[in-house]
Each structure stands twice: as structure tokens, then as C-alpha cells.
Amino acid sequence: MVQETRGDILIDDTTLRDGEQTAGVVFTKAEKISIARLLDAAGVQEIECGIPAMGKAEQSTIRALVDLGLNSRLITWNRAVVSDIRASLECGVTAVDISLSVSDIMIEHKLRRSREWVREQLKTALGFAKDHGLYVSVGGEDASRADLSFLVELLRMCRSLGADRFRFCDTLGILDPFGMHDTILALRRAVPELELEIHTHNDLGMATANALAGIRAGARFVNTTVNGLGERAGNAALEEVVMGLRVACGVDTGIDARRFRELSRLVGKASNRPVPPWKAVVGERVFAHESGIHADGVLKNPKNYEGFDPADVGLRRHLVVGKHSGTSGLIERYRSLGIVLEKEHANRLLRRVRALSGQVKRPLSDRELHRLYGEMERNVPTAA
């Protein structure tokens, strides 16, 4: 049975927490403020902004973010420990994620505890947070490897203790979209009163697909990071999730995707992880067309070969001239250079363009195109 995707999906972006946990990435306070402001300006509903238990420097940055008075709700990450939650309270946030390992392998080999200890720890931490008026997401670390009946038990406990939602974490990125959908659907049916949140990792290249599958199964909240930053292979990318929901699922999250190019470049620079030109949604060459058939189709109607308008994400279209170009694309590219080509001239130039591109093994630059045009005008033979 196909589930209807709900239209009230909320983004909890964790670039400033899980994104900064990318090996080797460190954001300065100023960079975190700039990123938070831009996330807020884009309409991101919630920002996971840090880990207060890390110490005074982290707490100072979180307090600075709180003082910005953003529309986005700020939420901090905490272990299921009272001292962590107390540190979050001192930062002035009103929402916390309380994280606790829930798979038997982590309970035994990481925590070296028992399921009963997990139950008691959750009761204590969640009770303390709710007694202090906090909005609480309970994060189930390694939920994708947890026993389903134990997860249902924990969800019911969370609901009875006043938790606002449960974060289902595919911590190792091992699920496929079908498994994610079935698990979230089962949890929704077992405990329909408690909202679910999806946190996916990209170890198998399926973070975005798993995020969408979880949403389709009934989760309302989804974690993202800009450019897909995060532990190991990263998290579901903000830009991919938002545009995937919009284009593939017909769901508008209310996020202003026109900000994505600016946001992507800001985070790329701050993380010292430049955005690859081919990066899905926000890469500079995602809307580049070279093939003669594709370029001709796009010129006739962009919808022939573009699933959405590049301007929707702050980008623009590129017509690349190279080995696979056709006359339509060549004429349009020269038009952009202020040169009007007749079809006959375009056909003559195309042979030279393809030959030169094959020699240099790349598309041709504006300078090279000007040179080839000038040589044709002078009817001078070329090495190409």
C-alpha cells in the first residue's frame, strides 16, 4: 500500500552539529553565525546548533546563536545525562535532543550496559528535561540495528513521559529505502501518537533516498546537512532532500531553495570542502549541456532535459561546446558571445570544434571559440 506523503514536513538541519563532526572540519563562531543566519533566512524550521557538554567555547557559540533571535528553533545534542541537559539549559535553548544507544550491539559493546539500564537512563534524562519545560526529541542511536519490539517499547515510554518526538537514526547508513519505509511504517502504526524524525547517513549512498522513504512512511521531521556533510560519508544533504521532496514527491517544505547556491558555497568554504561541479542540485555544472540532442532539446524547451529550473536553486544553465556538441548548441553559444552564426557557418565550425575538443580532451573556452571563428572568417587552415 502506497502511503501519502504529508505536506507538513519539517527540516531539522544539523550542519552545525553532525556536519561539523565531519573528520577535519571546524567552524569558527563567526562561520556558525553566518551559516545559522542563512539557514534561517532560507526558512529552515529547526537548527541543531551544537553540543554544550563539549565545554565553554561551544557553550559561548550556542549562546551567541540564541541571542540572534532567529525564527528557526535551536536545538542542542545531548547524551541522556542530566549534566548535559543542564549545560543546554544554561545556553538558553528551549529544545534538546537526548541521544541514547538502542541497538543490542551498542548497548552491550559500547555502553557495556543492559536494556534495563537504557530504560532507566531514558526515564531520568527525559524526566529532567520535561520538568524544566524543554521540547525534547529522543534520539535512538543505531535504531536501524535495534530490535523492533524494543524500539516500540521505548517509543511508548517516550510518549508516556512527555517526549515530543523520537529520532530514528540509521547511524551506520546501512538501510535501503524499502527497509526504512517498512520500519518507520511499523513504528507509526505501533505508536501513532508520537512524532517520528529521520536521521540518515550516506555510507551506502542512500541517505537522501532513505530520508524520503522515511517521510513517505509517516515521519514528519527529517535531519539534513548542507552539502551532505557529516560523520564518515556524511548525512542526507539539505538541498537534495528539499528538492527531492518538491520534485519527486510533490511536497513543498516551505524552504527557499533559491538560497541553496549561496548556502552551499558558504558551507563549502567554511568546511574547506569545495562543492564539486557535479554535486547533485547545487553543483555549478548540474545544468550543463553538451550533447547535441540535449542542447537542442533544452533550447526548444528547458523542460525537455531539466527536471526543474536552475534558478530555483540559485543556478543558471550552461551550454558547453565540445566533442559532442551539435549545431543548435554551437549557434546559441556563439550568440552568447555576441556572434551570429548562420547554419552553414555553424556546420563548418562544428567539425573544427569537435576535432579541437578531442585533442585537448575538454570543452572549449570562449577564447578558443573566438579564435576558431576568426580563422574561419579569414579562411585560414588550422591544425584542428
Protein Blocks (a to p, Z undefined) as FASTA:
>chain_A
ZZdddfkbccddfklmmmmmpghiacdfklmmmmmmmmmmnopabdcfbjfknomklmmm
mmmmmmnopabdcddddddbfklmmmmmmnopabdcddddfbfklmmmmnopafklmmmm
mmmmmmmmmmnopacddddehklmpcfklmmmmmmmmmmnopabdcdddfkopacfklmm
mmmmmmmmmmmmbccdddddfklopmmmmmmmmmmnopabdcddehhiaehjbpadfklm
mmmmmmmnopaehiafklmmmmmmmmmmmnopacdfklghjamklmgcfblklmmmmmmo
mklmpcbdfklnopacdddddfkbcfklmmmmmmmnopacdfklmmmmmmmmmmmmmmno
pacdfklmmmmmmmmmnopacfZZ
